[in-house]
Amino acid sequence: MQSFRQTYLATMTALATAGFGLLAAGAWNTAISDLLKTFLPKGTGVISELFYALIVTTLAIVVINALGKLADKTESIIK
């Protein structure tokens, strides 16, 4: 029974984390998009979309890299 509870808790935690992650991603999507609209003139559709994609990709690389380093540190501490 303990194993079921642990699996259930781990699964629910993962699902809640993914759900909040999607919510945060949507909020950042709106914030960055609105920020770009503030600084770029109207009529720069493709340019602003490319700039937006570059910002989001760079942010994703930085965050994923930082999380990977944190995971490596945590793994070395546990061993």
N, C-alpha and C positions, 0 to 999 in steps of 0.2 A: 504494500500500500504506500509506503514511503517513496518508492521509486516513481509511482504514478503521480504523486503530489509534486515531486521535484520536476518531473517532465512537464506536468501541467503548468507549474509556475514558470519554468523556463520558456515554454511556448507562449504563454500569455504575456510575459515580459517582452519577448521578441516581437510579438504582434503589436503591442502597445508602442514600443520603440519605433517600429516601422511606420505606424500610423502618425505618430507625432513628428517623425522625420519628414513625411510627405506634407504634413501641415506646415512645418517650418519652411520646406522648400517652396511651397506655394506662396508663402508670405514674402520670402526673399525674391521670388520671381517677380511679384508685383512691385516690390520696393525698388529693385534694380531697374525694371522697365520704366517705372514712373520717373526715376532719377535721370535716366537717359533722355526721356522726353523733355525734361526740364532744360538740359544742356544742349541737345541737338535740335537744329531747326526742323520744322515740318518739311516733308518731302524727301527725307533722307532714309526712306524705308529700308532698303537693302543694307546701306551702310550702318544704320543703327542696329539692325538685326545681327550683322556680323560683329559689330563692336560688343553687343550684348552677349553673343555666343563666346567671344574671346574672354570677357570678364567672368562668365559663369564657368568656363572650362578652367581658367587659371585658378579661380577660387576652389573648384573641385580638386584640382591637383594638389594645391597647398593643404587642404583639409585631409585628403586621403593620405598624403605623405606624412603629415603630423600624426594621424591616427596609427599609421603603420609603425612609426618610430615609438610611439607610446606602447603599442602592443609588443614590440620587440623588448622594450625595457621591462615591461611587466612580466614577460615570459622569462627573461634572464633572472629576475628577482625571485620568481617562483621556483626555478630550478635551483 
